[in-house]
Amino acid sequence: MLKTVKNKKGMEMVQVAILVAIAIILGLIFKSEIVEFVNKVFDNLNAGF
């Protein structure tokens, strides 16, 4: 029973690590698009004031 609980916690950690790695990879791939989008949003916000 205890081994099963530890195994599930380990699998959850692996899943979190994989999701974080995917997020970082996508961020690196689409870095320029993300920066451009954020700049556009802040320019529009500043234009409104």
Legacy VTK file of the C-alpha trace (Angstrom):
# vtk DataFile Version 3.0
C-alpha trace
ASCII
DATASET POLYDATA
POINTS 49 float
0.000 0.000 0.000
2.754 2.488 0.927
4.661 1.737 -2.270
1.564 2.570 -4.306
1.206 5.964 -2.630
4.879 6.806 -3.177
4.653 5.652 -6.804
1.654 7.911 -7.455
3.428 10.910 -5.941
6.455 10.187 -8.101
4.310 9.961 -11.206
2.658 13.293 -10.350
6.077 14.907 -10.058
7.093 13.476 -13.432
3.901 14.805 -14.999
4.491 18.275 -13.533
8.094 18.248 -14.762
6.985 17.262 -18.268
4.340 20.016 -18.348
6.860 22.617 -17.167
9.349 21.463 -19.805
6.689 21.703 -22.527
5.741 25.217 -21.374
9.386 26.328 -21.440
9.956 24.831 -24.896
6.836 26.500 -26.287
7.913 29.775 -24.708
11.303 29.555 -26.387
9.803 28.621 -29.757
7.224 31.412 -29.744
9.292 33.983 -27.847
9.139 36.694 -30.506
5.380 36.285 -31.005
4.775 36.429 -27.246
6.904 39.570 -26.850
5.177 41.210 -29.806
1.730 40.375 -28.389
2.596 41.717 -24.928
4.022 44.912 -26.393
0.872 45.407 -28.483
-1.344 44.903 -25.445
0.598 47.415 -23.340
0.688 49.930 -26.218
-3.100 49.682 -26.491
-3.484 50.048 -22.726
-1.229 53.114 -22.675
-3.081 54.660 -25.634
-6.338 54.405 -23.701
-5.113 56.634 -20.879
LINES 1 50
49 0 1 2 3 4 5 6 7 8 9 10 11 12 13 14 15 16 17 18 19 20 21 22 23 24 25 26 27 28 29 30 31 32 33 34 35 36 37 38 39 40 41 42 43 44 45 46 47 48
